[in-house]
């Protein structure tokens, strides 16, 4: 695959739970205002996409008690938004993002009836996919039918990357797979965003799929924890499947619980 200059330098991964009874209002506020005003119009923010976990998808999660993403509430977090920031632009974008969201808070453009579950900035470490396939830079624009997010703990990041490369390339239906390491939030980031503790040895791995990840889950990601542990490359802390939202509609808002 030819190498192009547009690179994903960092990512924002924000998993949020609307409070019951406010699902439709939350979905409309996010897609029609906050998706753009909170991220997409920022410097270097060149792509974004929203995903949802229906009840069917939540039931498939690998989320042991006390995990670093959802804690003791395994099905927390119905909506996921992922954004790409251009390489070399993270610091400028991050400063803009904090100032912008604080401005939105001050001007009544936030949504009170929702809770952040896992909102973390990540640095891109690697990507892998089929030869001449979809690059990571295009992954949020390409019409992938599913996304699986996995949080992994490792002692050797290079060994973990190698294992994922081998696994992703051997997995049918994987369009692109990428690994990310956590970055700190700024000290004056909004107070409703929980600070993730630890993490130097943790990696968020995003798997973009051509299919709904619920289809064939048991044969693929359902055995992911055992396969990863057996390889010695790392330990699976959390895994969750998502499907894309359908912009301009309330589709899936009645399937969260």
C-alpha positions in Angstrom: 0.0 0.0 0.0 1.3 3.4 -0.9 2.2 5.6 2.0 0.3 8.9 2.2 1.1 11.9 4.4 -2.2 12.0 6.3 -1.7 10.1 9.5 -3.7 9.4 12.6 -1.5 10.9 15.3 -3.9 10.5 18.2 -7.5 9.6 19.0 -10.3 10.5 21.3 -12.2 7.5 22.6 -15.3 8.6 24.5 -17.8 6.0 25.9 -20.9 7.6 27.4 -24.2 6.5 28.9 -27.4 8.5 28.5 -29.7 8.3 31.5 -32.8 6.2 31.1 -35.6 8.2 29.6 -33.2 10.6 27.9 -31.9 8.4 25.1 -33.5 10.1 22.2 -32.7 13.6 23.4 -29.1 12.6 24.1 -28.7 11.1 20.7 -30.0 14.1 18.9 -28.0 16.6 21.0 -24.8 14.7 20.4 -25.1 14.1 16.7 -26.5 17.5 15.8 -24.4 19.7 18.1 -21.7 18.2 20.3 -20.2 15.9 17.7 -19.3 19.0 15.7 -19.0 21.7 18.3 -17.1 19.6 20.8 -14.6 18.0 18.4 -15.0 18.0 14.6 -14.5 21.7 14.1 -11.3 21.7 16.1 -7.8 22.1 14.5 -6.5 18.8 13.1 -9.6 16.8 13.9 -10.1 15.2 10.5 -12.5 12.3 11.1 -15.1 11.1 13.6 -17.8 8.5 13.9 -20.3 7.4 16.4 -21.1 3.8 17.5 -23.7 2.2 19.6 -24.0 -1.0 21.8 -27.5 -2.4 21.8 -28.6 -4.8 24.5 -27.6 -7.7 22.2 -24.0 -6.3 21.9 -23.7 -5.4 25.6 -24.6 -9.0 26.5 -21.5 -10.2 24.6 -19.0 -7.9 26.4 -16.0 -9.3 28.2 -16.1 -7.0 31.2 -14.9 -8.7 34.5 -15.8 -6.8 37.8 -13.5 -3.9 38.5 -12.2 -3.6 34.9 -10.7 -0.2 34.0 -13.4 0.8 31.5 -16.8 0.0 33.0 -15.8 -1.0 36.6 -18.5 -3.0 38.3 -21.2 -2.2 35.8 -20.3 -4.3 32.7 -23.0 -2.9 30.4 -22.2 0.8 31.1 -21.7 2.9 28.1 -24.2 2.7 25.2 -22.7 5.2 22.9 -19.1 5.5 21.7 -17.6 8.3 19.7 -14.1 8.0 18.1 -12.2 10.9 16.6 -8.9 11.1 14.7 -6.4 13.9 15.2 -3.8 14.6 12.5 -0.2 13.7 13.5 1.6 16.7 14.9 -1.6 18.5 15.9 -2.4 16.8 19.2 -1.3 19.5 21.6 -3.0 22.3 19.6 -6.2 20.2 19.3 -6.2 19.2 22.9 -5.8 22.8 24.1 -8.6 23.9 21.8 -10.8 21.0 22.9 -10.6 21.8 26.6 -11.2 25.5 26.0 -14.1 24.7 23.6 -15.9 22.3 25.9 -15.5 24.6 28.9 -17.1 27.3 26.7 -19.9 25.0 25.8 -20.5 24.3 29.5 -20.6 28.0 30.3 -23.1 28.6 27.5 -25.6 25.9 28.2 -24.7 23.7 25.3 -23.9 20.5 27.2 -26.3 17.6 28.1 -26.7 17.0 31.8 -28.5 13.6 31.6 -25.6 11.5 30.7 -22.5 10.1 32.3 -18.9 9.6 31.0 -17.8 6.0 31.3 -14.4 6.0 29.6 -13.2 9.2 27.9 -9.5 8.9 27.2 -7.0 10.3 24.7 -4.8 7.8 22.9 -1.6 8.0 20.8 -1.5 5.8 17.7 1.2 3.1 17.9 0.5 0.8 15.0 -2.0 -0.3 12.4 -2.4 -3.4 10.3 -4.8 -4.6 7.7 -5.1 -6.6 4.4 -2.7 -5.6 1.6 -4.1 -2.6 -0.3 -7.1 -2.4 2.2 -8.6 0.5 4.1 -6.0 2.6 6.0 -6.6 3.7 9.6 -6.9 7.3 8.4 -10.0 6.3 6.4 -11.5 3.8 8.9 -14.0 6.3 10.4 -15.2 7.3 6.9 -15.4 3.8 5.4 -18.8 2.1 6.0 -17.5 -0.6 8.3 -20.4 -2.6 9.9 -18.8 -3.0 13.3 -16.1 -2.1 15.7 -14.7 -4.1 18.6 -12.7 -2.2 21.2 -10.4 -4.2 23.5 -8.3 -2.9 26.3 -5.2 -5.0 26.9 -2.4 -5.1 29.5 1.1 -6.1 28.5 4.7 -6.1 29.6 6.1 -6.0 26.1 4.3 -3.6 23.7 6.2 -4.9 20.6 5.2 -8.5 21.4 1.6 -7.4 21.8 1.7 -5.5 18.5 3.1 -8.6 16.7 0.4 -10.8 18.1 -2.3 -8.5 17.0 -0.7 -8.2 13.5 -0.7 -12.0 13.1 -4.2 -12.3 14.5 -5.8 -9.5 12.6 -4.4 -10.6 9.3 -5.6 -14.1 9.8 -9.1 -13.0 10.8 -11.7 -12.9 8.1 -13.8 -9.7 8.1 -11.2 -7.5 9.8 -10.7 -4.4 7.7 -8.1 -2.7 9.8 -6.8 -3.1 13.4 -4.9 -0.4 15.3 -3.2 -0.1 18.7 -3.1 3.0 20.9 -1.4 4.0 24.1 -3.0 6.4 26.6 -2.3 10.1 26.8 -3.0 12.4 29.8 -5.9 14.8 29.9 -5.1 18.4 30.6 -5.4 19.5 34.2 -8.3 21.9 33.4 -10.3 19.4 31.4 -14.0 19.4 32.3 -14.6 17.9 35.8 -17.3 15.5 34.6 -14.7 13.5 32.7 -13.2 10.8 35.0 -9.4 10.6 35.0 -8.2 7.1 34.0 -5.7 5.8 36.4 -2.6 3.7 35.5 -2.2 2.8 31.9 1.4 2.9 30.8 1.3 -0.8 30.1 -2.3 -0.7 28.7 -3.2 -0.5 25.0 -6.6 0.2 23.4 -7.0 -1.9 20.3 -9.7 -1.1 17.8 -10.8 -3.7 15.3 -12.9 -2.3 12.4 -15.0 -5.1 10.9 -16.9 -5.7 7.7 -19.7 -7.4 9.7 -21.8 -6.9 12.8 -19.4 -8.1 15.5 -22.2 -10.0 17.3 -22.3 -12.4 14.4 -19.8 -15.1 15.1 -18.7 -13.5 18.4 -18.2 -16.8 20.2 -15.9 -18.1 17.5 -13.8 -14.9 17.3 -13.7 -12.4 20.1 -15.4 -14.7 22.6 -12.2 -16.7 22.8 -9.9 -13.6 22.6 -8.9 -13.6 26.3 -7.7 -17.2 26.3 -5.9 -16.8 23.0 -4.1 -13.7 24.1 -3.2 -15.2 27.5 -1.9 -18.4 25.8 0.4 -16.3 23.6 2.0 -14.6 26.5 1.7 -11.3 24.8 -0.8 -9.8 27.2 -4.0 -10.0 29.2 -7.4 -8.9 28.0 -9.0 -6.4 30.5 -12.1 -5.6 28.5 -13.7 -6.1 25.1 -16.9 -4.7 23.7 -18.7 -4.8 20.3 -20.4 -1.9 18.6 -22.3 -1.0 15.5 -22.4 2.4 13.7 -25.2 4.8 14.5 -27.4 6.0 11.7 -27.1 9.8 11.6 -30.3 11.7 11.4 -32.4 8.9 13.0 -33.3 7.7 16.4 -32.5 4.1 15.4 -31.3 1.9 18.3 -32.3 4.4 21.0 -35.0 1.9 22.0 -32.6 -1.1 22.0 -30.1 0.0 24.7 -31.6 -1.7 27.7 
